[in-house]
Amino acid sequence: MAPLKNNFLKRYLRTAILIVIILLTANYYLSNNYSIIAPGITVDLKDIVTVENGSKNEKGSFFLTTVSSRSLNIPLLFIAAVDPYVNIEKKEQIIPQGWDMKQYMDYMKRWMDESQKIAEVVALKKAGYNPTILGDGAQVVEIMPESPAKNLIFPGDIIKKIDGEKISLADEMVKKVKAHKVGEKVNLEIERKGKLLDVVVPTMESTSEKGKAVIGVYITTLNWKPILPISIQINTGDIGGPSAGSMFALEILNQLLPEDLTKGHRIAGTGTISLDGEIGEIGGVQQKVVAAHRDGAELFFAPEKNAADAEKAAKNLGIKVISVKKLDDILNYLSKLN
């Protein structure tokens, strides 16, 4: 009987080892190729935005909303299977191919800084000031592998003009490219090693904004020169990306203006903001709505392109979604709020 028992134990041990190896291999594959997107944190903007001579006495609050992104593993796979607001994404859809997490976070932090400055300029103009924001063009950080600009544009190039019109900021470039139809060609003037070159690049469809044209490059504004009449401090810590621009503008205005824009309500939202006050599409809107509801928000402002998805998430949560295209849409809504 002893040999039989020993054989059984050996088979059991081999099976157990094989299972462990399979699980570890699967876990390694998942963590290297997939991420989960889940509801993140919300931040009361009064806690991180300070405007010179501004007031923070308002009873209500504007909230910044975020998504949480982590490498996928087997336990998180089961969570994603049962939680409708936890999504699984391929890493290349989030992090540019060839980048590590530090490179990506550094890039998103630069976009966060740029979105803050644009929000400051927009809010100050609304409050009656005359700020300006200058730059020396859109500098190319990286080229997407599938970009039609590959081998035409290179990291370090500075885009100075689009279709003959001068641009100073990365935000201006994004907007002008999006004005094209997918597949249309864009005429660029670029500076490379001190020389000006003309380059024609066809557009492709954005992977994050369906139907929108991009040329598949990662850019930032070269040599920021914001000239503001008053000091504004925004401390976002490790939060990155441009999607809080509209909410920054609202908080800055709320501290500058004598009236309380919130009317005592807890208000969340998301959306990029451009220099003309247009609110742009973002990612992870459903997760942001869930996070806002979890932390007590009553209203959620969503970019028009994201509104349908936001409303799906809000359907059974008791939080109201308001679709907006411009900052004026939000201000008009708030002016009628009781």
N, C-alpha and C positions, 0 to 999 in steps of 0.2 A: 504493500500500500504506500510505503514511503516514497518509492520512485514515482508513482502516479501523482502523489501530492506535490512532489517537487516539480514535476513536469507542468502541472496545473499552475503552480506559482510562477514558473518561468514564463508560461504563455501569458498569464495575467500581467506580469511585469512588463513584458515586451509590448503588449497591447496598450498598457498605461503610458509607457514611454512614447509609443507611436502617436497616441492621442495628444500628449503634451507637445511633441514636435510639430504636429499638424496645427495645434492651436497657436503655438508660438510663431510658426511660419505665417499663418493667417493674420495674426495680430501685427506682425512686421509689415506684411503687404498692405493691410488696411491703413496703418499709421503713416506709411510712406506715400500712399496714393490718394487717400481720401481725408476730408475734414468734415466735422459736423458744424452746422450753423444753428445756434439756439438763441432764445431771448437773452439779452445781456443785461447790463445795468442801466439805470436811469440816474440822471444827475440834476439836482435843482440848480439852475444856472446862476441863481443869486450867490451860490457858494463858490463859484469859480470865475465869475465875471465881476469886475469892479471898474466903474466909470468915474473918472474925476468929477467931483462935485455932484455925482449922481445919488439917487435915493434907493435904498433897499427896504423901504418900509411897507411895500405892497403886501397885502394879505395872501394873494394867490401866488402861483409859481409857474414859470416856464421850465419844461424839462427837456434836456438832451436825452436821446434814446440811443442804445447801441445793440449790436448783436455780439454774441460770444462765438468765437471760432476756435476749435481744438482739433488736434489730430484724432482720427477715428481709431477706436479699438473695439474689441469684442463686447465688453460691457456697454459701451456707448452705442454699439450697433443695436443691441436689444432695446435701449432707451429710444433710439430713433424709430424703431419699428412700432412702438406703441404711442409715442408722442407726436401728434400731427404738426407741431410747431418746431420740431427738431429735424432739420433737413441734412441729407448727405450730399456733399459736392466733391467732384474731383479737384485735387489740389491745383491742377493747372488752370482751373476756372477761377481760382482765387489768387494764387501766387504765380507770377510770371515764370515761365520755364527757365531753369538755370539759376533762379534766385533762391537764396535761403531766407528763413523767416526774418532775420535781422535786416537784410536788404529791403524786404517788402515793408517792414514796419517803419524803417527810415523814410522810405518813399511816401507812405501814407501819412507820416508825421509832417512831411513837407506840404502835402496837400491840406492837412488840417491847418497848418499855419497860414496857407494862402486863403483858405476859406474864411478864417477869422478876419484877415485884413479886408477882404471883400465885404464881409458882413459889417465891419466897422465903418467902411466908407459909405455903404448903402444906408445904414442906420443914421449916421451923422448927417447925410444929405436930407433924409426925411425929417430930421430934427431942426433943420434950418442952417446947418453949418456948410462949409465949402471945402471938404477934404479932397485930396487927390492921391492917386496911387499910380506909381510909375514902375516900369520894368524895361529890360533890354531885350525882350523877346522870349519865346518858349524854347527852353533848352531840352534836347532829347536825352533821356536817361537810358532807355532801352527800347529795342525793337521786338515786337511780338514775333514768334516763329512763323506764324501764318500771315504776317503783314505784307500787303502789296508794296510797302515802302522798303522792304528788305533789299539790301544792296544798292539802294538809292539814297537812303538817309542812314546816318550812323550815330551812335552815342557820342555826345559832345557837340553835335550840330546845333546851331541856333536858328530857329525859324523866325524870320524877320517880317515876311509879308505872306499873305494868303490872297490869291487872285488879285494881286496888285495892291491890296490894302495893307498898310502897316499894322502890325500887332505888337503890343508891349507886354501882354500878360498871357500865361497859359490858358486862363479862362476864356480870353478872346479867341484863341485858336480853336479850342474845343467847340465853342458856339458856332464859329464860321464853318468848320468842317461839318458839323451836324446839320447845317442849313442845306447841304448837298443831298441829293438822292444817293442811295447805295449804288455803287458802281460808277458814279460820275467821277471825272478826274478833277483833281485840285492842283492849281498852280502855286508852287511854293518858291519863295526866295529864301535861301538858307546861307548862313555864314559858317564856313568851315576853315579853320586855321587862318583866319583873317581875310579869306577870299569869299566873295559873294557868288552864289551859283543858283541857277534856275532849275527846278526839279518839278516834274509832273508825276503825280501819284494818284492812281485810282483808289476810290474809297471801298471799304468792305463793311459788312453789317457788324455792329457791335454785339459782342457776346452777352453783355449785361443789359443792353437796351435794344430790344428787338425793333427792327425797322429804322434804327438810327445809324447814320454814316460815321465811320471813323477811318483813320489811316493806319491804326495798329501800332502806335508809338506811345511810350510813357514819357510825359513831359513835366517840367516845372518851370516857373517863372525865373528868369535869370536876373539877379541883382534887384531884389525888392527895394522900392523907395517909397514907402507910405509916408505921406505928409498929413498929419492929423492935428487939428486945432486943440484937442484935449487928449489926455492920456487914458487909454483903455487897457486893462490887464485881463487876460484870459489864461487860466491855468487848467489845461485839460489832462495833465499827467501823461499816461501812456495811450490815451485814446487817439486814434488816427483817422484819416480820411476826411473828405469834404462834406459829408452828408448832414452836418449840423449847422450849416451856414444860415439857413432861414431862422433857426431858433436863436442863434447868437444875435442876429439882427433884432429880433423881438426883445430879447433881454436888455440889450443896449438901449433901445428906444424906451423901454419901460423904466429904466433908471434915469433917463434924461428928461422924459416928459412929466408934467405935473400930475396927470391922471394915471390911474392904475389900469393898464391895458387888460390885465387878467380879470378884473372885476371880482377878485376873490376866488377865482376858480384855479384848479390844478390842470394845466394845459401842457400836453406833450406834442411832439411832431418831429418831422424829419424833412430833408430836402436840401440840395445844394442851392446856392444863391449866386446869381451873376450880377455884374455891376449895374445892369438895368432893372434889377429886382425880380428877375424871372427865377422861379423855383423849379429845380431840375430833379429828374428821376434818380432814385437810389436803389440799393439792394437791401434785402432782408427786411422788407417793410412789415411782413406778417409777424416776424419775431419781435420787432420793435413795438408793434401794437400790443402784443401780449405782455411785454415788459412794462409798458406804460400802464396798462390796466392793473397788473400785479402790484404796482407801486402807487396806485390811487389816482391816476389821471382820469379826468372826466371827458376831455376832448382830445382829439388827435388830428393834427393837420398833416395831410399827405399830398405829395405832388400828384397832379392830375393823372399822370401815367401809372402811378402806383395805387391809385384810389380803390380800384376794383379789388385788388388783392388785400388791401388794408381792411376793406369792408367785410370781406370773407372772414378774416381773422376776428373782427370785432362783433360778428353777428350774434354770438351768444355770450358776450362778455359784458355788455352794458356800458361800453365806451363809444362815444359818437365820433365818426370819422368825417372830416370836412375836406373835400377835394379843392386844391388851390393851384393856380398857375403863376401868380405873382404875389409879392409881399403885400401889395395893396388889397388883394383878395382876403388875406388874413386880417389886415387892419380894418377893412370894411365889416368883416364878420364880428370882430371883437367890439367894434363901435356899437353894434346892435345887441350885444350880449347883456343879459340882465345880471 
